[in-house]
C-alpha cells in the first residue's frame, strides 16, 4: 500500500510540473480520431500528452544529472 501511495504522489508531482504544457482542444480530439480511426476522449488524449511530456522531462533530467553510480536497493 505504501508503494502505491508513493507512485501516486510522484505521478501527481510530475503532472504539476508538466501540466502548464498540456492543452487539449476539441479540434485535436477530432483530428486524432480522423487520423487514427480510433475513438478517444479528451481525458485520454490529455493523459497521452502528460505521459509524453513527463517522459521528456525525465529524459532531460537524466541527461543533465551528474550521476556516477546507480544503486538498486
C-alpha positions in Angstrom: 0.0 0.0 0.0 2.9 2.4 0.7 4.4 1.7 -2.7 1.1 2.7 -4.4 0.9 5.8 -2.3 4.5 6.8 -3.3 3.7 6.1 -7.0 0.5 8.2 -6.9 2.3 11.0 -5.1 5.1 11.0 -7.7 2.6 10.9 -10.5 0.8 14.0 -9.2 4.1 15.9 -8.7 5.1 15.2 -12.3 1.7 16.2 -13.5 2.1 19.6 -11.7 5.5 20.1 -13.4 4.2 19.5 -16.9 0.5 20.5 -16.6 1.1 24.0 -18.0 2.4 22.5 -21.3 -0.7 20.4 -21.7 -3.8 21.7 -23.5 -6.2 19.6 -25.4 -8.8 21.1 -27.7 -11.8 19.6 -29.3 -10.1 20.1 -32.7 -7.2 17.9 -31.5 -9.5 15.2 -30.4 -11.3 15.3 -33.8 -8.0 15.2 -35.7 -6.8 12.3 -33.6 -10.0 10.3 -34.3 -9.8 11.2 -38.0 -6.1 10.2 -38.3 -6.2 7.1 -36.2 -9.7 5.8 -36.8 -9.9 5.2 -33.1 -12.4 6.9 -30.7 -10.7 8.8 -27.8 -11.9 11.2 -25.1 -10.3 14.5 -24.2 -9.1 13.0 -20.9 -7.4 10.1 -22.7 -5.6 12.4 -25.1 -4.6 14.6 -22.2 -3.1 11.6 -20.4 -1.2 10.7 -23.5 0.2 14.2 -23.7 1.0 14.2 -20.0 2.9 10.9 -20.4 4.9 12.3 -23.3 5.8 15.5 -21.5 6.7 13.5 -18.4 9.0 11.2 -20.4 10.7 14.2 -22.0 11.1 15.8 -18.6 12.6 12.7 -17.1 14.9 12.1 -20.0 16.1 15.7 -19.8 16.7 15.5 -16.1 18.7 12.2 -16.5 20.9 13.6 -19.3 21.7 16.7 -17.2 22.3 14.9 -14.0 25.8 14.1 -12.8 25.1 10.5 -11.6 28.1 8.2 -11.5 26.5 5.1 -10.0 23.1 3.6 -9.9 22.3 1.5 -6.8 19.3 -0.9 -6.7 18.0 -1.5 -3.2 
